Amino acid sequence: MKPEEMRYCSTGEVHLDFHGSTYVGLKYLLDHFGMEAVDEVLTNTAEKVYKSIYERLQRGDSSELICHWRYYLEREKCDFTLTENPDGTAVLELRECPALRQLAKEKIDDRPLICHATEKMNSVWCEGSPFEIVVEHQEKGCRQTLRFK
């Protein structure tokens, strides 16, 4: 899949504090309404904002998720490797996570919440699909393995 074929493909200037503002919103929800509210927002985001990724994964098509990973990580000038396999599985080696990098610049040390957001989105996308995404945390990033269940 090409980036221009994705449903959600911003092309303007990269919003450098997307991750910081996302964190602030999640932290507010957590502090005032609890983890259930955080998960409700993340579930709706995965299913509705990233609707086409969700629907394709449900049909066994990982092409848009893989395209999304590559497109946005390249735009954010991340240190990563994305290995795609012919069967639709993939391994994303994220040596420096852009969200963790931005939070560190803002002196915010709350990796669990921002990583929870990634893991929840992945979980929602894969629920009911033939895929799962296994996340292994590393010092500044993670390894995400998209594989068949």
N, C-alpha and C positions, 0 to 999 in steps of 0.2 A: 504494500500500500504506500502511496505517496502522501506526504503531509497535506497537500491541498485537497485530498479526498476525505480527510478526517472531518467529522462533524464540528469538533471544537479545535480550531487551529488559529490562535491569535498570531498576527504577523507584525504588529506594531512594536514599539520599544518594549523591552523586557521590564516588567514591573519589579524593580530590584528588592522591594520589601514585601512581595507577595507572601513569602514564608513567615516573615515577622507578623504581618497583619493576620494571617491564618492562625498563627499560634495565639495571638492575643484574643481572637474570637473564641477559639477552643478553650483557652484558659478561663475566660469569662463564663462560658457555659458550664465548665467543670466546677468552678467555685460557687456559682449561684444556683445551678440546677442539677449537678451531678453527672456522673459518667453516662448514665442512661440518655441524657439530653445530647451529650457529645456524640454518642453512637447513633442517635436518631438523625442528627444533622449529617453525619458522615455517610450513613446509609442512603439518605435522600440525595446527597451529592453524587455518590457512586451510581445510583440508579437513574437519576434524572438529569443532572448536569453532564455527566459522562455517559449518557444514555446509549449512545452507539457502541462504545467500548463494552458496556454491560451486555447489550443485546447480542453483539457478535460473539462474545465469550460464551453466552448461553447456547449459541448455535455451534460451538466448537471452533470458532474462528478467532484466533489471537492476533491477527494482523494489525488491527487498529491499536491495541494496547502496546504492541512492540513498536509501532510507528510513533505513538505518543511518547513512549519512553525516550526513544532516540531523538525525536524532534525537540522536546523541551530540555533534555539534558545537554544537547549541543547548543541550544540557544543560551543556556545558562553557563556555558563554558565549563562544564563539569569534567572531572577526571573519571572516566568510566569506560568500560568495555561491554558491549552488548553482543552476545553470541546467539544467533538465530539458527535453529535447526529446521530441516525441511518438513518435519512433522508438526510444526507450529509451536514447539516448545522453545524456551530461550533461557539464557542465564545473563542477568544484569549484575555486573561487578561495579559497584559504585564506591570508588575509593575515597571520594569526598562528597558527602551529601550536600546539596545546595541549601536545604533547609537548615541543617546543623551548622553549616558555614555562616549563614545569615544570622542565626540565633547567637552564635559565638561573637559575631561583630557587635551585636546589641547587648552583650554580656548576660544573655539568658541561658541558664544551664538547666534545661528541662527536656532532655532527650526522650524520656518515656512517653510524654504526651504527643510529641510530634511523630515519633515512631509508631505509636498506637494508631494515629490517623492513617498512616500508610498501610499498616497491617489490617485495619478495619476496612478500608476501601478495597484492598486486595481480596479480603474475605467475602465481602458483599459481591464483588464482581464474579468471584468463582463459585459462589453458592448456586447449586443447580446446574452448573456447567461441568464439562468433563475435566476441567483444570483445577489446579491448586497452585498457590504461590507460596513457597517456603522462604522465609526471611531469616538470614543469619546476620546478626549484628557484628560489625567490625569497628575498629577504633574511630574512624571518621565517617564511616559509611555503612554499607551493607552489601550482601549478596542476595539477590532475589532470583529464585529458580522457579520459572513457570514450567510446570510439568503436568502430565496426566495423573489423575487420582488413582 
